[in-house]
Amino acid sequence: MKNLLTALLLAVLIACTATLVRSDASDHRYNEGDAVPLYANKVGPFHNPSETYRYFDLPFCSAGDVKEKREALGEVLNGDRLVSAPYNLEFRKDKDSEVACRRMLTKEEVAQFRTAVKKDYYFQMYYDDLPIWGFLGKVDKEGKTDPREYKYFLYKHIQFDARYNKDRVIEITAKMDPHSVVDLTEDKDVDADFMYSVKWADTNIPFENRMDKYSQSSSLPHHLEIHWFSIINSCVTVLLLTGFLATILMRVLKNDFMKYAQDEEAADDLEETGWKYIHGDVFRFPQHKSLFAAAHGSGTQLFTLTIFIFMLALVGVFYPYNRGALFTALVVIYALTSGIAGYTATSFYCQLEGKNWVS
């Protein structure tokens, strides 16, 4: 059994490590001027992170044919939609106001962008497997009380600030230029020049620690931060409900004990009532033994799955934005622990004196 668990843990570590080190640039090493993979993932409203869409569901400009990245199982389960982004960010090569594309936005496209800006849409990209976020636009509400007077603007210039250590990319952030915008307030055709700038700077942070900043809630988008107040509130609620239930049970059992203790000799002649009336039911086999045994086996499997997930988390496999690692681990461990569910269910079914468990 010990060898089985060791082999299971080793298989899961190998599967998750494959996801952890996978990249189009396999070793994440680049020479000056090399093309570094930049993928656009998704867009969606800031206040509803579960609502996401493909990046090019909005009429962004694209550089020729849009290439979709081959995704691993975990990325597919995570809902990632990685496609080539229209920006060319070469390693250690600064750019200033580079034009990605020029296009005329039709009335329908202006309305699409205006709706996205109104809902505080943001985009997500990955540069050498490093996550990037940014808002699509802004709403000008200053000095206006009537929502019909609001003005809507689309950002058309992205400023990328990248950090490198020798031949590796360590960090990248995106800032939107508030002075370079497209007015989306009116339903009319507008010209838009989508531009980007890139500035590179050296850093002493080693490549192995480049994901550490994403473990800090201050570096994450607001909706991805850990909501400690909600967690504490939920824990307090559970403790209070548990206390109330324990108090009620203690009072009920105490009354029963006092009633039976008053006249122990006469208790044998009386009809059993209260909790003693069902005390023998725990020794009776359930009517549907196979269903009960199957539920017991599945519960054991899920418990084992939870233990392994916690162990991998403690090892550090599930660092933030290791795309798909958690879902890959869940699928692999669930498949490998199916034998545990079958063995536990069969053993428990035999203990219940079940027959014909193989049919």
C-alpha positions as a printed Julia matrix, in Angstrom:
359×3 Matrix{Float64}:
   0.0     0.0     0.0
   2.89    2.32    0.82
   4.5     1.68   -2.58
   1.17    2.39   -4.27
   0.81    5.76   -2.57
   4.43    6.64   -3.4
   3.91    5.78   -7.06
   0.66    7.77   -7.11
   2.28   10.89   -5.68
   5.22   10.57   -8.1
   2.9    10.32  -11.1
   0.97   13.4   -10.04
   4.17   15.4    -9.48
   5.41   14.47  -12.95
   2.11   15.49  -14.55
   1.98   18.82  -12.72
   5.66   19.53  -13.33
   5.08   19.06  -17.04
   2.45   21.8   -16.87
   4.68   23.97  -14.7
   7.67   24.06  -17.05
   5.81   23.97  -20.36
   6.25   26.95  -22.66
   6.55   27.7   -26.34
  10.08   28.82  -25.56
  10.94   25.63  -23.73
  13.77   26.93  -21.58
  12.56   30.57  -21.23
  15.94   31.85  -22.45
  16.2    34.5   -25.12
  18.77   36.54  -26.97
  18.34   40.25  -27.56
  15.77   40.8   -30.29
  14.22   37.33  -30.02
  10.46   37.08  -30.3
   8.88   36.21  -26.95
   5.44   34.55  -27.04
   2.6    36.93  -26.14
  -0.89   35.48  -25.95
  -4.2    37.22  -25.4
  -6.45   35.13  -23.19
  -9.83   36.66  -22.41
 -11.86   39.75  -21.6
 -14.68   40.23  -19.13
 -16.33   42.53  -16.59
 -14.14   43.4   -13.61
 -16.88   42.83  -11.03
 -17.94   39.45  -12.42
 -14.8    37.34  -13.02
 -16.85   34.25  -13.89
 -18.14   36.01  -17.04
 -15.39   35.87  -19.64
 -15.21   36.02  -23.42
 -12.62   35.42  -26.07
 -10.26   38.33  -26.6
 -11.3    38.8   -30.23
 -15.01   38.64  -29.44
 -14.47   42.4   -29.23
 -13.36   44.07  -32.47
  -9.68   44.44  -31.59
  -7.22   44.67  -34.43
  -5.34   41.48  -35.24
  -1.98   41.01  -36.88
  -2.88   38.84  -39.85
  -4.17   35.34  -39.14
  -4.95   34.78  -35.48
  -3.16   31.66  -34.25
  -4.62   29.7   -31.37
  -2.19   28.2   -28.9
  -2.29   24.46  -28.35
  -3.57   24.13  -24.83
  -2.99   21.43  -22.25
  -5.82   19.6   -20.51
  -5.67   21.85  -17.45
  -5.84   25.01  -19.56
  -8.91   23.73  -21.4
 -10.64   22.87  -18.13
  -9.66   26.29  -16.78
 -11.45   27.99  -19.67
  -8.33   29.6   -21.16
  -8.6    30.79  -24.77
  -5.05   31.7   -25.72
  -4.54   33.34  -29.11
  -1.65   35.31  -30.56
  -1.79   38.97  -29.52
  -1.33   41.79  -32.06
   1.71   43.21  -30.24
   5.31   42.26  -31.04
   7.35   42.48  -27.84
  10.9    41.45  -28.69
  13.32   40.63  -25.9
  15.22   43.69  -24.57
  14.11   45.86  -27.49
  12.48   49.15  -26.52
   9.7    50.59  -28.64
   7.96   53.94  -28.48
   4.43   54.45  -29.81
   4.64   51.56  -32.23
   1.47   51.26  -34.31
  -0.07   47.8   -34.06
  -2.79   48.57  -36.59
  -5.07   51.27  -37.93
  -8.73   50.63  -38.47
 -12.09   52.29  -38.82
 -14.54   51.29  -36.08
 -18.09   51.02  -37.36
 -21.12   52.12  -35.37
 -21.76   48.53  -34.29
 -18.15   48.08  -33.13
 -18.26   51.4   -31.28
 -21.4    50.21  -29.49
 -19.64   46.94  -28.56
 -16.67   48.74  -27.07
 -18.91   51.25  -25.3
 -20.84   48.45  -23.6
 -17.56   46.82  -22.56
 -16.21   50.08  -21.13
 -19.5    50.72  -19.31
 -19.16   47.31  -17.59
 -15.49   47.9   -16.67
 -14.12   45.19  -18.94
 -10.5    44.19  -18.49
  -8.23   42.0   -20.61
  -5.77   39.27  -19.64
  -2.64   38.33  -21.56
   0.36   36.09  -20.96
   3.9    37.09  -21.87
   6.38   34.24  -21.46
   3.78   32.67  -19.11
   3.61   35.87  -17.01
   0.08   37.28  -16.56
  -0.82   40.81  -17.68
  -4.01   42.74  -16.92
  -5.4    46.04  -18.1
  -8.69   47.9   -18.51
 -10.16   48.53  -21.94
 -11.3    52.08  -21.3
 -12.69   54.6   -18.85
 -15.94   56.42  -18.1
 -15.86   60.18  -17.55
 -18.41   60.96  -14.8
 -16.8    64.14  -13.47
 -19.35   66.88  -12.89
 -22.19   64.8   -14.33
 -25.16   63.45  -12.38
 -27.2    62.1   -15.28
 -25.8    58.8   -16.69
 -26.88   59.93  -20.14
 -24.23   62.65  -19.93
 -21.37   60.23  -19.22
 -18.59   60.03  -21.78
 -16.96   56.73  -22.73
 -13.37   56.39  -23.92
 -11.38   53.44  -25.26
  -7.67   53.19  -24.51
  -5.65   52.83  -27.69
  -2.1    52.99  -26.31
  -0.61   50.32  -24.02
   2.67   50.91  -22.19
   4.49   47.63  -21.38
   7.16   47.79  -18.67
   9.32   44.66  -18.67
  12.16   43.48  -16.42
  14.85   40.98  -17.33
  17.72   39.17  -15.64
  20.41   38.25  -18.14
  18.6    36.16  -20.77
  15.29   35.63  -18.94
  12.07   37.6   -18.62
  11.32   38.28  -14.94
   8.39   40.69  -14.82
   6.03   42.61  -17.06
   3.19   45.06  -16.41
   0.82   46.99  -18.64
  -0.28   50.6   -18.18
  -2.9    52.33  -20.25
  -2.19   55.85  -21.51
  -5.09   58.01  -20.24
  -4.32   60.71  -22.8
  -4.48   58.43  -25.84
  -8.14   57.47  -26.13
 -10.96   57.06  -28.63
 -14.29   58.74  -27.9
 -17.07   56.13  -27.94
 -19.88   58.32  -26.64
 -21.69   58.76  -29.97
 -22.82   56.11  -32.43
 -20.65   57.02  -35.37
 -17.68   55.63  -37.27
 -14.34   56.58  -35.72
 -10.7    56.07  -36.68
  -8.52   54.26  -34.14
  -4.74   53.83  -34.18
  -3.91   51.03  -31.73
  -0.38   51.6   -30.45
   1.99   50.15  -27.87
   5.29   51.0   -26.23
   7.84   48.75  -24.53
  10.5    49.67  -22.0
  13.01   47.15  -20.66
  14.98   47.42  -17.43
  17.42   45.14  -15.62
  16.59   43.46  -12.29
  18.37   41.23   -9.79
  15.37   38.98   -9.12
  16.27   35.39  -10.08
  14.14   33.51  -12.58
  13.1    30.95   -9.95
  11.45   33.71   -7.87
   9.67   35.6   -10.62
   6.28   34.19   -9.59
   6.65   35.19   -5.93
   5.0    38.57   -6.46
   1.81   36.88   -7.6
   1.57   35.09   -4.26
   0.96   38.48   -2.65
  -2.63   39.68   -2.76
  -1.49   43.25   -3.37
  -0.24   42.29   -6.84
  -3.48   40.58   -7.9
  -6.58   42.18   -9.39
  -9.08   43.21   -6.75
 -11.57   40.46   -7.56
  -8.84   37.79   -7.17
  -7.72   38.87   -3.72
  -8.46   36.66   -0.75
 -11.53   38.01    1.02
 -10.51   37.37    4.62
 -13.59   39.08    6.05
 -15.9    36.7     4.17
 -13.85   33.7     5.27
 -13.88   34.77    8.93
 -17.59   35.55    8.73
 -18.32   32.09    7.33
 -16.21   30.39   10.01
 -17.94   32.31   12.81
 -21.35   31.41   11.35
 -20.44   27.71   11.24
 -19.15   27.79   14.83
 -22.32   29.51   16.07
 -24.6    27.04   14.3
 -22.55   24.14   15.65
 -22.81   25.56   19.16
 -26.58   26.0    18.88
 -27.01   22.45   17.6
 -24.81   21.0    20.34
 -26.76   22.92   23.01
 -30.1    21.62   21.71
 -28.85   18.03   21.55
 -27.41   18.21   25.05
 -30.72   19.47   26.45
 -32.71   16.73   24.7
 -30.36   13.97   25.81
 -30.15   15.36   29.32
 -33.95   15.24   29.7
 -34.02   11.65   28.45
 -31.26   10.57   30.81
 -32.99   12.19   33.78
 -36.32   10.55   32.91
 -34.84    7.07   32.65
 -32.65    7.48   35.73
 -35.62    8.28   38.01
 -37.06    4.8    37.79
 -34.61    2.32   36.32
 -36.6    -0.73   37.43
 -39.83    0.49   35.86
 -38.04    1.49   32.69
 -37.88   -2.13   31.49
 -41.67   -2.38   31.55
 -42.25    0.86   29.71
 -42.26    1.25   25.97
 -39.0     2.77   24.77
 -39.36    6.38   23.67
 -37.13    9.2    22.53
 -33.63    8.46   21.37
 -33.67    4.95   22.9
 -36.45    3.99   20.5
 -34.0     3.98   17.58
 -30.8     2.93   19.36
 -30.91   -0.48   17.7
 -31.17    0.88   14.18
 -27.45    1.48   13.98
 -26.91   -2.29   13.9
 -29.32   -2.9    11.03
 -28.03   -3.15    7.49
 -29.45   -0.58    5.04
 -31.96   -1.7     2.48
 -29.86   -0.6    -0.53
 -26.45   -2.01    0.39
 -24.81   -1.54   -2.99
 -25.73    2.15   -3.17
 -24.49    2.76    0.38
 -21.22    0.93   -0.33
 -20.71    2.89   -3.56
 -21.23    6.19   -1.72
 -18.74    5.05    0.94
 -16.15    4.22   -1.72
 -16.64    7.52   -3.55
 -16.31    9.43   -0.29
 -13.04    7.66    0.48
 -11.77    8.52   -2.99
 -12.68   12.2    -2.61
 -11.05   12.3     0.83
  -7.85   10.8    -0.63
  -8.04   13.29   -3.51
  -8.28   16.18   -1.04
  -5.27   14.94    0.93
  -3.11   14.69   -2.19
  -4.18   18.15   -3.39
  -3.18   19.66   -0.03
   0.16   17.84   -0.18
   0.89   19.2    -3.66
  -0.13   22.68   -2.54
   2.31   22.49    0.36
   5.07   21.42   -2.05
   4.35   24.58   -4.08
   3.07   23.06   -7.32
   0.02   25.31   -7.49
   1.75   28.68   -7.53
  -0.46   31.51   -8.77
  -1.17   31.48  -12.5
   0.46   28.14  -13.15
  -2.22   27.67  -15.77
  -4.19   24.46  -15.45
  -1.96   22.78  -12.85
  -4.78   22.38  -10.33
  -7.23   20.93  -12.86
  -4.57   18.62  -14.28
  -3.81   17.34  -10.8
  -7.51   16.84  -10.05
  -8.07   14.77  -13.19
  -4.91   12.67  -12.78
  -5.4    11.99   -9.07
  -9.1    11.23   -9.53
  -8.26    8.68  -12.22
  -5.46    7.08  -10.21
  -7.53    6.84   -7.02
 -10.44    5.1    -8.72
  -8.96    1.8    -7.55
  -9.19    3.0    -3.96
 -12.89    3.73   -4.44
 -13.52    0.29   -5.93
 -11.6    -1.57   -3.24
 -13.23    0.36   -0.39
 -16.74   -0.05   -1.8
 -16.29   -3.79   -2.37
 -14.79   -4.38    1.07
 -17.57   -2.44    2.78
 -20.23   -4.25    0.75
 -18.86   -7.6     1.91
 -18.93   -6.39    5.53
 -22.64   -5.69    5.08
 -23.05   -9.35    4.06
 -23.79   -8.35    0.51
 -23.89  -11.0    -2.18
 -23.38  -11.08   -5.93
 -21.21   -7.94   -5.9
 -19.84   -9.03   -9.28
 -22.54   -9.4   -11.89
